Amino acid sequence: MAIKQPDLTINISNHQSSLQIFKAAASNFISSLSGKMFTFGLGLMLLDETHSAISFGINMIISPIVGLLCLVPIGNLIDTYPHKTVLTGSLTARTLALILFAASINLFTATAKLIPIVLFLIIDAISTNINDTCYSAATHELVNAHNIQRLSSLTQSAISLSSILSPALGVGLYSLVGFSGFVILEIVATLASFGIMLTMKFHYHATNQFANSQHAPVTSHSQFAKFHSGLNYMRSRTMIKITILLSVILNFLYTAVTIGIPYILKDQLHTGNGPIGVLETGSAIGMLLGSLLLTLLPPTGQKRLFLKLIIPVLILDSQILLLGVLFMTSQSPTGYALLGSFIMGILAFALVILNITFQVYLQQTVPTKLLGRVVATLTTVNSSIMPIGTLMFTLIFQSTTHGGLVLIINGILLLVYTLLLLRPLNQAIHSEQP
């Protein structure tokens, strides 16, 4: 059965769209650059003190759990109240949390620092979840339909550029100003992003779905009933269900790459921090090139959707396998860095193409009034498996001296699983063609 296209009748000019895209890209660059440096510095500090593979995965445990617990209220919140109001509240709370974190972090020492770190990461996860979902749901309020792909691509380009700069800047600033300096920088960056958001104009639909939100009583029953309508919509979309089956396993096995690379290089191959930063940079360059490519290409809608989704997945699978092969061979630190960054670049290129393609597909096919609940549910479902993956692969990596073999097995498993889903995915796409 063909899907009904969402109502995209809000009148936004190309000039207005371009201005909004510039502001969104600037805000994403500032917040992403400071956030990635903060996360990188936090991971290095914990790895130095605990020598545990989980040091770079602590946020991957907290964020999905928080997302799962807050799934219903966040999805409903974003589909009930004006998006700019929601963003204002979220960014205000995050700024206050950062100030309290900066004031308290030096009151703790050694592993006791985990107390304020975990508390802040919980608040940060809630705020990030709200902000990311809210911006996705507000796409049609910021740009016209012709500029949806350009908005997604350029904001992703800004994030990728920050990823290129953050490892080198993170290592340098960590040595210069220490972890407390990262917290102060994050406060300044959050305020800057907050200010840019306040200058953005959100064009609400003439029949504003938020109009009666002030008068609707909020009860647990109404919360779940409203969210249930979003779940019913997702159940009716075969394409969304097939995508969940693919992305859950992909995110689970990809966790081994995220926590495995720094642990394998630093604790098993004893290369130091340098190659880790080079691989991070290679990954960021791949993401930047992928997002810039989609910026330059004209929007193609849902044409050749199957190929635009499955080819990046197959490339991603093969690169994880190659990364494992690299770590199983005898190389110098320079060899691991150069070859590894090339593999990570291709992997990230495919990943960003996959993500943007599916984001644009959702925004073109899901009704605006349901986008908040749909995006929140998909984000939570896709990431909810990551805490299990983080804990499992932490134990696996620390119980073997051949971390590369773990990545090889993961790449093979992903490749087999992807091949099994080829036919169902193709059938789902054809069944939903308008």
N, C-alpha and C positions, 0 to 999 in steps of 0.2 A: 504494500500500500504506500502510495506517495505521501511524503510528509508535507505539512502546511508551512509555508514560509512565514516568518515573523513579520509584523507590521513595521516597516522602516520609513514611515512618512514624515518624520521630524525633518524640518527644513534647515539644513546646515550647509553653508557654502563651502567651496573648496578652500577659500582663503581662511575661513574660520577653522576648518579642519586642520590645515597646515599649521596654524598658530597653536592649536591644541596639541598637535603631535610634537611640536618643538618643546612645549612646556612639559609634556609627559616624558619625553626622552631626557630632558635636562634633570627632571626630578628623579627619574630612575637611575641616571648616571651618578648623581650625588649620593643617593641613599645606598645604591648597590656598592659603590666604591668603598665607602666608609664601613658598610656592613660586612663586606667580604674581608677587609683588612682586620676588622674586629674578630671575625670568626677564625681567620687564619692565625692571628696572634693568640687567641684563646686555645686553639688546638695545639700549637707549638708549646705553649706554657704547660698545659696539662700533660702532653707527651713527655716533656722534659722531667716533670715531677713524678709521674706515675708509670712511665714506660709501658703504657697499655694501648692496644690498638683501638680501644673505645674512645680515646682522647679526641679523635676527629669525627666521632659518631654520636657524641652525647646529644647534640641538637637533633640528630635524626631519630633519637628515641623520644625526646620530649615533644617535638613539633607534631608528629602524627598522633600521639596520645591526646594532646590538647585539642587537635583538630577533630578527633573522634568524639571527645566529650562535649565539644562546643558546636558540633555539626548542626544540630537542629536550630538553636537560637541564632547562630551566625547566618545561616541560610535564610531564615525568616526575617531577621533584622534587615538584611540587605534588600530583600524584596518588599519590605513594608515601609521603610523610611527613605527620604531623599538621600541619594548617595553622597552628596557633598556633606550633609549633616553627619552621616555615619563616619566618613573619613575624618572630619574635624574632631569628633569624639575619640576616635581610635588614635590619631596622632597626638592628641593632647595627653592621653593616658600613657602612651609610650614615652613621651618627653619627660613626664613626671617620674616614671619608673627609672629612666636613665639617670636622672638627677639623684634619686635615692640610691641607686646602684653605685654611682660615683662616690657618694658620701660614705658608703658602708664597706666597699670592697677591701680597703686597706685595714679594716678592723679585724680581718680574718687572716690566718696564715696557713700555709701548706694545703693539705686536702680540705681543711675547713672552708677554704674559699669556694668550694662547691656549693655551699649553702646559699650565698647571695647570687652565685652564677645560675643555679638551677631556678631560683625564684624569678630572676630577671628573664631567663629564657622562656619560662612559662608565659609571662606577660607579653614578651616579645612575640612568641608564637601566636598568641591570640590576636595581637595587633596586626602582625604580618598576614595572617589568615584573612582577617577582615579587609585589610587594604587590597590585597591581591584579588580577592573575590569581588570586592566592590568595584575596582577598576574594570575587571572583566565584564561585570554586569552593566556597567555604565558606558560601554563602548559606543552604543548608538546615541548616547547623549553628548558625546565628545566629538565624534566625526560622522560624516555621511557614509553611506554604504560603500561607496567607491574607494574610500580610504581606510577601510577596516584592516586589510592586509598590510598596508603601509604603516598604520599605527602599531600593529603587533610586531612588524619587522624592525622598525626604527627603535622602539622601546627595548626590544631584545638586543639590538645593536649597541645601545647605550650600556646595557647590562654586560654585554660581552667585552666592550672596551674597558669597562671598569675591572673586569676579570683579568684582562691583560696587565693592567697597571698595578692591581692590588697585591700580587705576591711580592714583587720587588719593593714596593712602597711599604708593605706590611712588615717585611723582614727589617728594612732600614729603620722604620719608625719604632718598631719593637725594641731595637737596640738603643735607640736614641731617647725615647720618652717613656718606655715601659708600658705595661698594660693599662695603667691609669690614663695615660695619654690617649689610648684608643677609645676609652670611654668618653672622654671630653670631646674628642673628634666626632664621635657618634652623636653626641648631643647637638653640636653645631650643625651637623649634616641633617639631622632630623628636623631641626628648626628651619633650615633652608628649604627642604622638601615640602614642609608644612606651608611655608610662605608661597611657594610656587603653586601648590594645590589651591590655595585660597584665591589666586588670580584666574583660575580656570573656570570657564562657564559651562555648566551642565544644562543642556537643553532638554527639559522634561517634555513628555508627550502631552498633547492638548488634553487628552482624557487621562489625566495624571493618576496612575495607580496608587500614589501615595496620599491622595486627597483625603481619604477617610481614616488614615492611620492613627490620627490623634484621638479618634473617638472609639476605636475598636478595643474592647476589653482584652487584656493579655492574660490568658490562663494556660495551664499546662496542656489542657485538652485542645484549645485552639492552636497552640504552638505545634503540636504533633499533627493535628488535622491539616493545617496549612502546609506543613512539610510533607505530609503523606501525598498531597496532590502533586508535588514535584516528583516523588518517587513513582507514582502511577504514570506520569508522563515518561519517565526514563524507562519504565518497564515496556512501554509501547514502542520504544525505539530500539529495534534489533541492532542497529549499528552501534549505539552506545553500549549495549550489553556485551557485544563482541569485543569492543575496544577495552572495556574493563577487564575482560578475561586475559587480554594480551598485556595490558599495562601493569596489572598487579604482579604477574610473574616477572615481567621485565624489571620493575622497580625492586622486587625482592632480590633477584640475582645481581642487579647492578649495584646493590649495596656493597657487594664484595669489592667492586672497583673503587668506590668512594673511600672506604676505610682501609682497603688492602694496599693501595699504592703507597701512601706514606709509611705504613708499617713494614711492607716488604722492602722498600728502598732504604729506610733508616735503620730498622732493627734486624732485618735478615741479610740484606746486601751491604749494609754499613756504608752508604754513600753520603750521608749527611743530609742537610736540609736543601742544598743547592738543587739537585735533580728534581726534588719534589716541586719546587717553585717553577722549574722549567716545564715540567709536565702540566702544571696548572696553567701556565702561560700558553702552551700549545693547545690545550683544550679551549681556552678563551679565544684564541685566534680562529680556531675552527668554528666556534659559535658566531663570532663576528662575521666571518665570511659567509656563513650560511644565512644569517639574518639580512646581511646586505644584499645577497643574491635575490632573496624574496622581495626586498625593497625595490630593486631594479626591474624585476619581472612584473608584467601587467597582471592584475587579478584574473584568475581563470575559473573562479567559482568552484563547482564540484566536478569539473571535467577531469578525467583521468585520476580520480580520487584514490582508487585502489593502488595504482602505481606510486602515487605521491606519498602513500602511507607505508606500503610494504617494502619498497626499495630501501628507505632509510633504516627500517627495522633490520633487514638482512645485512646491511652494511655494519650496523651497530653490533650485531651478533658476531660477525667475523672479526671485528676489531678487538673485542674482548678476548677472543681466542688468541689473536696475534699478540696481544699484550702479555698474556700468560706465557706464550712461547718465548717472548723476549726476556722475561724475568727468569726463565729456566735455562737460558744460555749464559755463557761467561762473557761479560762485558765490563768495560771500565765505567766509572761514574759518568763520564762524558758520553759513552755509547748508550747507556741506559737513558740519559737525558735527551739526546738527539733523536734516537729511534722512538723512544717512548712518547716524546712530544709530538712527533709526526703521526703516530697511531692515535694518540688522544685527540689530535686536531681533526682527523677524519671522523672519529667517533662522535665528537661534539658537533661537527658539521651536520652529520646525519641526524643527531638528536634534536638539534634546533629546527631543522626542516620539518621533522616529524611533529614537534610540539606546536609550531606556528600553524602548520597546515590543519591540525586538528582544532586548535583554538579558533581559527577563522571559520572552519566548518560549523562549529557549535554556534558561533555568533551569527552565522547566516541562516541557521535552521531552527534554533531554539527561540520561542517567543520571549521577548524582553522581560515580561513579568515573571518568567520562570528562571531566568538566567542565574540569578543569585543562588537559588536552591540547587540547580543542576551543577553549576561550577563548584559550589561548596561540597556537594556530595561526591563528585568525581575526584576532586582534590583529596578529600579525606579517604575515600576508598583506595585510591592509588597509592597513598602514602602510609596507610594504616599497617601495611605489612612490613614497613621498614624497621620498626623497633625489633621485630622478631629476627629480621635479616641481620641487623646490626649485632645483636647479641650472639646469634648463631655463628656468623662469620668471624666475630671476635674470638670465640672459642676455637674455631677451626684454624685460624691463622696462628694463634698462640700455641696450638698443639702440633704444628707441622713446621718444618724448616723449608718447605717447598711451596711457598705461597703462589708461585706462578702456575703450579699444577691446578690449584683451586680455580684460577681464572680460566684455564683451558677447559676444565670440566663445565664451568658455567657457560662459556661460549658455545660449547657443543649442545648443552641442554636447551639453551635459548634458540639455537638454530633449528633443532628438532621441533620444539614447541611452536615456533613461528610457521614452519612448513605445515604443521597439522591445522593451523588456523587459516591458511590461505583460502581454501574453498568457502568456509563459513563467512569470512570477511567479504569476499567478492559477492556472495549471494546477498549479504545484508546491504551492501552499497546499492546493488541493482534494485533491491526491493523498496528502497526509499528514494529513488530518483523521482524528482517532481515531474 
